[in-house]
Amino acid sequence: MDKVRVCIVGMGIGRANGRAFMKNPRSEIVALCDVLEDRMQDFAKEIPNEVKFYTDYKEMCKDPDIDAVFVGTPNQLHVPVALEVLRNDKHVMVTKPLASSLTQAAEVVEVAEKSGLVNMMSLGMRFSNQVQYLGKLRQQGYFGDLYYARAQAIRRSRIPDWSLGFVREGGGAFRDMGVHVLDAVWWLLGMPKPISVSGVAGAKFGPRGKGYWDFRQPDESYWSQFKADDYGGGFIRFENGIGLQVESFWASHQQLDGETQIDLLGTDAGARLRPLTLYQTVNNAPQNVAIDLPDGPDGFDNVAADFVNAILDGTECHAPLRHGMMVQQMMEALLESGKQGREIRFDD
Ligand SMILES: NC(=O)c1ccc[n+]([C@@H]2O[C@H](COP(=O)([O-])OP(=O)(O)OC[C@H]3O[C@@H](n4cnc5c(N)ncnc54)[C@H](O)[C@@H]3O)[C@@H](O)[C@H]2O)c1
């Protein structure tokens, strides 16, 4: 095989991931799958070659001319689609979050790991050049021991108003945006083992019909089905005494410059993600260094390359579904901690 033949499922975030596969010289999109045919037709205009259309993912999975599938459906369908892909002996990439519950996440990881197929999370933020740059510094020991971090995903009024998948059970702000910063910061910290989490979470805007995308007002038939979280925050304690404060708000009365932020604190140096800045003390004086990264491939290009290389060359896949499951475990524990009003320990 010299080119991976990919099918994209879900014409939302599937487009951004699909473009990355189109840019990669060692992959091509050969099929699209969505329940909405007009969305497939629209995206197909960007694809230089002929593609097949499928409205039923089970039918698509039987197609012998597809080697790998990107799953970009609403959260609640990630695992059912990914399981079907794996059972039909195809490599799979799943958008974040891995699943809409921890039980589902564990099930797909077990099947994926037994299959021997390449299984990967699409994590545009972890694979972004800025996060990768900080990751290289950590590997080189630049920060000394990282002992504390903050991660925020904050919006003023941006609850998605176009798909019930976001607002029904299994959706929510944490699984939608908190997951990005949680994954990226956990990876930057060296993927330490979590010990406990204490959090609060709930919904203050969505169930009142407020806080929706850019202050738009959806119909009551949409917002009355809100069964998810629109805010959550908490503290995760890791092995070796590392602490992480993490927050996720779909709607809130506050303003962040941009939507996400990560701060890392180490014994020798610290860092802030946006704008990318390093903090050190040199000759008893603070030194703050602004990093101006040259333009390069974006996060989804890096994700696609990692996946394609793993399939064609057998190289390591750097974000297996197992990582998605571990992040899901922390996320679900934070939400559960909010529900129960107590700390959750991972050895419970
Ligand atoms: N940066 C990122 O990595 C990123 C950004 C946005 C969304 N996402 C993730 O992508 C997923 C979808 O979000 P979105 O914003 O693209 O939503 P979306 O509603 O724009 O797209 C989802 C698509 O899935 C299709 N779909 C629904 N049921 C299907 C089925 N049974 N078979 C095939 N297709 C089906 C819908 O018709 C729709 O076109 C979510 O899990 C979200 O968390 C990731």
The ligand as an SDF file (V2000), in Angstrom:
LIG
                    3D

 44 48  0  0  0  0  0  0  0  0999 V2000
  -11.1530   20.7730   17.0870 N   0  0  0  0  0  0  0  0  0  0  0  0
  -11.7520   19.6010   17.0590 C   0  0  0  0  0  0  0  0  0  0  0  0
  -11.0990   18.5890   17.0920 O   0  0  0  0  0  0  0  0  0  0  0  0
  -13.2560   19.5720   16.9620 C   0  0  0  0  0  0  0  0  0  0  0  0
  -13.9480   20.7460   16.6300 C   0  0  0  0  0  0  0  0  0  0  0  0
  -15.3390   20.6650   16.5040 C   0  0  0  0  0  0  0  0  0  0  0  0
  -16.0100   19.4770   16.7450 C   0  0  0  0  0  0  0  0  0  0  0  0
  -15.3050   18.3490   17.1070 N   0  0  0  0  0  0  0  0  0  0  0  0
  -16.0190   17.0880   17.4140 C   0  0  0  0  0  0  0  0  0  0  0  0
  -16.6360   16.6260   16.2170 O   0  0  0  0  0  0  0  0  0  0  0  0
  -17.8740   15.9950   16.5190 C   0  0  0  0  0  0  0  0  0  0  0  0
  -18.9590   16.6260   15.6410 C   0  0  0  0  0  0  0  0  0  0  0  0
  -19.0070   18.0150   15.9100 O   0  0  0  0  0  0  0  0  0  0  0  0
  -19.2750   19.0500   14.7070 P   0  0  0  0  0  0  0  0  0  0  0  0
  -19.0450   20.4000   15.2350 O   0  0  0  0  0  0  0  0  0  0  0  0
  -18.5140   18.5980   13.5280 O   0  0  0  0  0  0  0  0  0  0  0  0
  -20.8350   18.7940   14.5120 O   0  0  0  0  0  0  0  0  0  0  0  0
  -21.6910   18.8990   13.1890 P   0  0  0  0  0  0  0  0  0  0  0  0
  -23.1000   18.7580   13.6370 O   0  0  0  0  0  0  0  0  0  0  0  0
  -21.2870   20.0930   12.3860 O   0  0  0  0  0  0  0  0  0  0  0  0
  -21.2590   17.6170   12.3320 O   0  0  0  0  0  0  0  0  0  0  0  0
  -21.6130   16.3160   12.6640 C   0  0  0  0  0  0  0  0  0  0  0  0
  -22.0480   15.6020   11.3910 C   0  0  0  0  0  0  0  0  0  0  0  0
  -22.3080   14.2240   11.7090 O   0  0  0  0  0  0  0  0  0  0  0  0
  -23.4060   13.8340   10.9130 C   0  0  0  0  0  0  0  0  0  0  0  0
  -24.0380   12.6330   11.4440 N   0  0  0  0  0  0  0  0  0  0  0  0
  -24.9340   12.5400   12.4500 C   0  0  0  0  0  0  0  0  0  0  0  0
  -25.3080   11.2550   12.6110 N   0  0  0  0  0  0  0  0  0  0  0  0
  -24.6330   10.5170   11.6840 C   0  0  0  0  0  0  0  0  0  0  0  0
  -24.6200    9.1420   11.3350 C   0  0  0  0  0  0  0  0  0  0  0  0
  -25.3730    8.2360   11.9760 N   0  0  0  0  0  0  0  0  0  0  0  0
  -23.8100    8.7380   10.3250 N   0  0  0  0  0  0  0  0  0  0  0  0
  -23.0560    9.6410    9.6410 C   0  0  0  0  0  0  0  0  0  0  0  0
  -23.0440   10.9500    9.9280 N   0  0  0  0  0  0  0  0  0  0  0  0
  -23.8240   11.3910   10.9310 C   0  0  0  0  0  0  0  0  0  0  0  0
  -24.3280   15.0480   10.9330 C   0  0  0  0  0  0  0  0  0  0  0  0
  -25.3000   15.0060    9.8730 O   0  0  0  0  0  0  0  0  0  0  0  0
  -23.3250   16.1810   10.7800 C   0  0  0  0  0  0  0  0  0  0  0  0
  -23.1130   16.5240    9.4130 O   0  0  0  0  0  0  0  0  0  0  0  0
  -18.1170   16.1900   18.0120 C   0  0  0  0  0  0  0  0  0  0  0  0
  -17.7970   15.0000   18.6660 O   0  0  0  0  0  0  0  0  0  0  0  0
  -17.1460   17.2910   18.4050 C   0  0  0  0  0  0  0  0  0  0  0  0
  -16.6750   17.1350   19.7280 O   0  0  0  0  0  0  0  0  0  0  0  0
  -13.9370   18.3770   17.1790 C   0  0  0  0  0  0  0  0  0  0  0  0
  1  2  1  0
  2  3  2  0
  2  4  1  0
  4  5  1  0
  4 44  2  0
  5  6  2  0
  6  7  1  0
  7  8  2  0
  8  9  1  0
  8 44  1  0
  9 10  1  0
  9 42  1  0
 10 11  1  0
 11 12  1  0
 11 40  1  0
 12 13  1  0
 13 14  1  0
 14 15  2  0
 14 16  1  0
 14 17  1  0
 17 18  1  0
 18 19  2  0
 18 20  1  0
 18 21  1  0
 21 22  1  0
 22 23  1  0
 23 24  1  0
 23 38  1  0
 24 25  1  0
 25 26  1  0
 25 36  1  0
 26 27  1  0
 26 35  1  0
 27 28  2  0
 28 29  1  0
 29 30  1  0
 29 35  2  0
 30 31  1  0
 30 32  2  0
 32 33  1  0
 33 34  2  0
 34 35  1  0
 36 37  1  0
 36 38  1  0
 38 39  1  0
 40 41  1  0
 40 42  1  0
 42 43  1  0
M  CHG  2   8   1  16  -1
M  END
$$$$
